[in-house]
Amino acid sequence: MHPYSGIPEIAAATHARGVVRIPVEQDIPFTDRVRAVVDTAEFQRLRQITQLALTSQVYPGATHNRFEHALGVYHNALRYLWQLGHDDRFSNVVSSHDAEVLIVAALLHDIGHWPFCHPIEDLALAEMPPHEAFAAEFLGPDNQLTEVLQEQWNVQPAEVVEVLTGVSDDSSLRLRQSILSGPIDIDKMDYLNRDSHHCGVPYGRNFDRQRLISSLVVNDAGDGLAISSKGRTAAEMMVFARYVMFSEVYWHHAVRSATTMFARAFYEVHRSLDLKSVFRLTEPEMIRQLCEATAGTAAQQLTDGLFQSHRRLHKRLAEYGLFQQPDLYRLLRQMPYDSLVACSNQLAERLAEHSGLKLSPVDVLIDAPPVHREVEFKVDIFYPSENVYRPLKTVSPIVDAMSKTSFDDSVKRVRICVAGDVRSQMPDRRTVDELVHATVQEIS
């Protein structure tokens, strides 16, 4: 008998009764206690927080929400638990109760997300909590969600928060955390496919998810996931899918223009906002507050261009990557956001002087990758005939080639963006590069 067959949601996954349907053609087991979680005000809030924020400025279909994504991640948790339950090394340390906590954590992994969470987190403001830790705000003693977890799941909120944020040597916790956040986690498994579907691009769907799931095993150390050799090709395809989604969607130059406009507007007014209160808002509510806060300031042109009736995005003036102007790229790549703002302001003054235009500080914006880096795709391949684990990059020429350069440096660029109505009056590229270089040297 499967060790988790007594968990209602896993048992329900074997038949089509009691399901809710989400794209792409997924029947999600929907037990009474899952419904009770989903029906809470805390979870329903996710209906009004989009998954990809400003990406819809470029990909019109990218308006899907974190509510839908959370259900997809929950579905993946059931699939992972079913597969890993066949591995004694997993079921011996992950009890049925542990598995149920993971199921709840999968449902609630984004409960602490606020609107435009990632652009705001990338500012690294001192007063800002990580969104995973902010989940505790919605799991307090007076919340409906807490009552549901305790009464219908026999799960304490602290257990969920521990899976989301805890640090421990406990094998069960580390294994469950690797399922929720790791190289082949249930979050990436969902968002690559879902984002690709809604953006109308094929890139994030071109890997064999079922093959990858069916090849899951426990790693050699017993504290994370590995893949059996039959899943190697699927893993390679997932690495490439993630690479292309970052290159063509998440870091598309116009998406990043909209994102850096939002980030600068938020930065300009964040000290006038009660962040703890703002982070509990829905997306329309936050947009309204931000537009009110920027009214009458230089940053109003940014929020107007993003959220008012006439779309006006800044245009790309220059772009620097690891292989184009590497010195400039590295200097800007490592700058904290405060320094990037100072650099943008100084560059706006230099461009104004050189072109004879009157530029406001927010007419020129520098978009650079955040100081923190994405998790690299590091996973071991298990060869049962030899009873040996080998790192994927040592057995895959594709992954090895991609690992020679940091993932972030390969797909993310530093870009100089300027207001669209002055783009045509900017100096030539060589002059721009010289002005940027002089500015960076002065600020750094």
Buried (B, 14 or more C-beta within 10 A) or exposed (E): EBBBEEBBBBBBBEEEEBBBEBEEEBBBBBBEBBEBBBEBEBBEBBEBBBBBBBBBBBBEEBEBBBBBBBBBBBBBBBBBBBBBBEBEBBBEBBEBBBBBBBBBBBBBBBBBBBBBBBBBBBBEBEEBBEBBEBBBBBBEEEBBBBEBBEEBBEBBBEBBBBBBBBEEEBBBBBBBBBBBBBBBBBBBBBBBBBBBBBBEBEBBBBBBBEBBBBBBBBBEEEBBBBBBBBBBBBBBBBBBBBBBBBBBBBBBBBBBBBBBBBBBBBBBBBEEBEBEEBBBBBBEEBBEBBBEBBEEBBBBBBBBBBBEEEEBBBBBBBBBBBEEBEEBBEBBBEBEBEBBBBBBBBBBBBBBEBBEBEBEBBBBBBBBBBEEEBEBBEBBBBBEEEEEBBBBBEBBEBBEEBBEEBBBBBBBBBBBBBBBEBEEEBBEEEBBBEBBBEBBEEBE
